[in-house]
């Protein structure tokens, strides 16, 4: 990871942001999130909308983002994804952050706000889909779907390698929701990718695992309605 150098301006912004986060405290939201299984070391219960508004008051800054991430509050991590500079993000940072994810919320925020704009996005999405940890695989699937939705300039062939790495993931019940969402985005990207998804799902429908058969049938039903 990058070494955090001292910068008086960034340090001042960092302390300002932490104070503003505390001002957004919402205990009821914290309780509700815990009931949903979203557990954090420190969680002030600030809404993502409030954090986005807060981020608008600051220019993107790589050092500031790293300092916010290292604080490891829920809110500071989300703000880190909003304030980092995609062109300065390294593969090492992407791996370090992803391996440290503790909830799907942070994974989704990181993917939507930052990872999808990295030049390493396709490489890391493929790599993470092969990962061993649940949240790493989750992030890989999430990033695949986000790329399909956001990267309008990419050719369809950029997505073909995913059909090999997601084959084991369709069998995992814990990845069911994110698999469905991301595959739907892939299906809707183009006719060519829709046909490729259909071929993949036809094979998955014959799998031994019930989860794979159910997911394949559900998505094939969606394709038939297009």
PyMOL commands that set and color helices and strands:
alter all, ss='L'
color gray80, all
select helices_A, chain A and resi 8-23+27-35+48-55+62-71+74-83+86-88+91-99+104-113+115-117+121-129+134-150+157-160+162-165+169-171+173-187+191-204+210-224
alter helices_A, ss='H'
color red, helices_A
deselect
rebuild
show_as cartoon
